[in-house]
Amino acid sequence: MREAIHNLEASKIREVANAGMGRDDVLAFWFGESDEVTPEVIRQSAIESLQRGETFYAHNLGLPELREAIARYTSALHPAVEASRIAVTSGGVSALMLAIQALVDAGDEVVAVTPVWPNLTAQPAIMGAQVRTLSLVPVNGQWTLDLGALRAAVTSKTKLLIVNAPNNPTGWTMTRDEQQAVLEHCRQTGTWILADEVYERLYFEPTPNACAPSFLDIANPDDRLVVTHSFSKSFLMTGWRLGWLVLPPSMVEGIGKLIEFNTSCASVFTQRAAITAIAHTSDITPRVVAHLKLCRDTLVPLLAALPGVQVAPAKGGMYAFFRLEGFDDSFEVAKRLVVEAGLGLAPGNAFAPEAQGWLRWCFASKDPQRLVKGVERLRNWLAEQPQRKA
C-alpha cells in the first residue's frame, strides 16, 4: 500500500462516535447532519423512480434534467451558470476528491485554510501533494482570516488553494471583499481555488438572495475556480450521497472521465429525488435555515453562560465551535464526555492542531430541547471536575 495511505490519520470524530454508538443514553452531536429525515416529497420521488424501474446507469455528468435544474437553481442565487458547466457527483465528498484528482499532481503545493473538515486536507495528501495550512485566527470566539498571511502563503508555487466557507467547524464566512482579494491574488499567482460552498444556504445574516457570499458572484467562467456543492445540508439529504461541481468549461470533459473511473455515475433514483428537491426549494430550505437559526440561538447563549467557555454565534453552517478553558486535549475531553456525561461532541483537533482545546457541537437538532439537555449535561460534568489544567 502507498505510504501516503499508511500515513493517513484515522478520523478522531469517528473514534469518539464509535465510543458512544449504540448507547441510548448518549446525546449525539458529533456528526455534521441533522437528525431530521429527508422531506417526504423527496423520498416519494425516489420511490416512484424505483417503481418505474430506473435502476440502470446514467450519464457520467448526471441526468440532463438535473444538470439543467441545478443550473437554474444556481443562476437564481448568482450570475447565470450554464448547465454545461455542471457535473453531478456521488456526494459532496466525491465532488471534492474529483476536483483534487483533476488538479493536483504528486509534489504539488496545496494550501488549505484551517481549521477545516479533515477530508479537505487528507484528499490532496492522498494524491501526494505537499499540503500546507493557513490558520484562521480566533478573536473572542469568532474565527477570522488574516488576508496578509494568506497572500504570503499563496505564491506562484501554489497549485491549489482550498477554502471552505461557511466553514466547518468554525462558522467563519468570507466577506465579499475577502473573496475579491483572494480571487485577484490567485489570478496573479496562477493558483487554482477549490471553494467548498456546501453550507452557502445555511446562512443566518440577511442577504438579498438568502445565501452566503460566493466566489461565483465575482468570478469569470474561465477563472481557475472549482466550486463544490451538496444536497446533504440544505435539503436534509446526507445519506443520499449526491453533490455537484461548478466547473470552468475546459474541465468538464475531464471530470466526466474521472467520474467514469471513480463511480461511473450517480444513481438515477437519487437524481430524480434531487430534481424534486430543487423544485421544492422554497418550501424546504427556508424552513431548514429558520430552524437551524433557532437551534443556534438556543445553544450559543447557554454555552456562553458556562464558566470558562469561549464561543461566538456562527454566521453560517450548523455548528457551535467553542473553547473549553483549562481542558487542553480536545480528543481526550470528547471521549470523556461520551463516557462520563453521555454527551457526544467532535474534538477540535480533528480539524487542525491549532483548534486544540476547542469542541464542535452540531446544533442541527429537530428538537431544540435536546440542545438544552446537552448543555445541562456539560454543565454538570464541569461542576464535577476537581480542578482544571492551567
Secondary structure, 3 states (H helix, E strand, C coil): CCHHHHCCCCCHHHHHHHHHCCCCCCEECCCCCCCCCCCHHHHHHHHHHHHCCCCCCCCCCCCHHHHHHHHHHHHHHCCCCCHHHEEEECCHHHHHHHHHHHHCCCCCEEEEEECCCCHHHHHHHHCCCEEEEEECEEECCEEECCHHHHHHHCCCCEEEEEEECCCCCCCCCCCHHHHHHHHHHHHHHCCEEEEECCCCCCECCCCCCCCCCCHHHCCCCCCCEEEEEECCCCCCCHHHCCEEEECCHHHHHHHHHHHHHHCCCCCHHHHHHHHHHHHCHHHHHHHHHHHHHHHHHHHHHHHHCCCCEECCCCCECCEEEEEECCCCCHHHHHHHHHHHHCEECEEHHHCCHHHCCEEEEECCCCCHHHHHHHHHHHHHHHHHCCCCCC
